[in-house]
Amino acid sequence: MSGKSKKAEYISTGLVAQNRRAHFDYLIDDTFIAGLVLTGTEVKSLRLGHANINEAYGITENNELYMSNMFIAEYINKGYETHAERRNRKLLLQHREIVKIQNALNKKGATLIAMKLFFDNHGRAKLEIGLGRGKKLYDKRETAKERDWNREKSRLMMS
């Protein structure tokens, strides 16, 4: 296949990337939908679905929130313009949401995690972020045990 992409392969609305381990590794207390400040080649690469948010986390700088370690691959058909694959990307939120998140992040053990990256109905890139705390090993075992029990319970109900 050549470097060119077909129009049908582009994502205009819907899910681009998802962090499936977010609920397994963290206790999510609050979720927010944030916009992202992106360059043109980043948006084009996202439309092709070339992103990974599994290792992304939120940081604060100068009373602003940034998503760090979020991977967006270089655009295939780039000309002279390109972008860094793992750079800090600014999150666009309302001021009261930023203050709430910053206050929560000042507490011990709080983390801001990227959960879903998607395009909304207007074609804008959005990021669902979760504010939570890391789970311990025994919490993960308890979650797995509860999930298995619910699955077994639904099987018993069906038969």
N, C-alpha and C positions, 0 to 999 in steps of 0.2 A: 504494500500500500504506500502511496506517495505521501508527502507531508501535508497535502491538502485534506480538508475534512468536508464531508457532505453536510448540507443544511439540515438534514434529518437527524444528524448526530448531536446537534446543539440542544442544550437544556434551556428552555425559555422560562419555565416555571417548574417548581418542584425541588425535590431533594438532590443535593450535590454530594454531600458527605455526611456521615453519621458516626458518632463515637458510641459504639455498642457497649463498651465496658464502663461507661460513665456511671450507670446505676449499680453496677456490680462492685466497682471500686470505691464509690463515694455515696454518702448519705446526702441526697440533694434536698436542701431546705426550700430554696426559692429558685424560680426560673425567670429569665428575662429574654426579650427579643431585641437584639441590637443590630443597627446598621453597621456597615464597615466602610472605611475609607480605602479604596482600591485604585490601582492604576489601570489603564486600558488593557494591557496585556494580561493582567491578573484576571480581569472579568472575562476575557476571551478564553483563558485557560479554564476558568470555572465553568463556563458554558459547555466545555468539552468534558467536564467531570473530573479533571485532574487535580484533586485536592485531597488532603489527609489532615484530619483534626484530632487524631487519637492522642497526640502528645501535647496539645495546645493547652495553655493556661493563661489566666489573666494577671496583669500587673498594673500598678498605678504609678504614674509619673506626672508631676505638676498638676495635680487634681484632675487628671484625665485617665481613662482606662484604655489599656492596650492588650491585645491578644498576642502572646508571644509563642514562638515555636509552632505556628500553624504553617503547614506546607502547601504551597500552591506552585505546581510545576511551571517551568518556563513555557511560554506559548510556542508552538511548533513553527508557525509562519511569521516569527518576529522579524522585523527589519532591523533598524538601528536601535529601537527602543526595547528594553528588557527590564526585568525586575529581579530582585533578590528573592529566592524561593522561601527562605525562612527569615522574615523580618517582622518587627513589631508593627501590627496593624491597629490603627485607632478604632475604638468602638464608639458608635454614636448612640447615646442614650439621653434621656431627660435628666436634668440636673438633680432632681430628688432621687432618681434611681442611682445615679453615680454616688451621691452622698451615702445612700443606704448600703451600697456595695462596699464602699471604702470603709465605713464603720464596721461592717461585718468582717472584712479582710484584716482589720486590725486585731481581731480576736484570735487567740491561739488555735491553730489547726484549721482555719477556714481557707478554702480554695475556690477560685473561680475557674470553672471547667467549660470547655466548648462541647456542646452536645450535638447540635445539628447545624449544618450549613445548607442554605436553600435559597432559591429565588422566589420572591413573593409574587402576587398576581400582577404587580406593576413592573415586574422584571428587575427588581432591585435585590442585590445580594444581602441576605440577612443571616444572622448567627444567633442560634438559641444557646444561651449560656446558663449554667447552673451554679448556684452558690451552695457549697456544701462542705462536708468534712470527710476525710479519708476513713474508710472502714478498716477495722482490725481483722485479722484472720478469722477469729471466732464469729464476727459479724457476717463475713462472707459465707462461712459454713452454715450459719443459721438461715441466711437468704436462700442458699441452695436447698436446704432441707425443707423450707417452707414451699419453695417452688415445686419440688418433687411431690410433696404431700398434696398440693393443690391439683397437680396433674393426675395423681392416683385417685383423688377424690372425684374428679370429673370422669375418669374411666369407670369407677364404681357406679356413678349415677347413670351413665349411659347404658350399662348392662342390667 
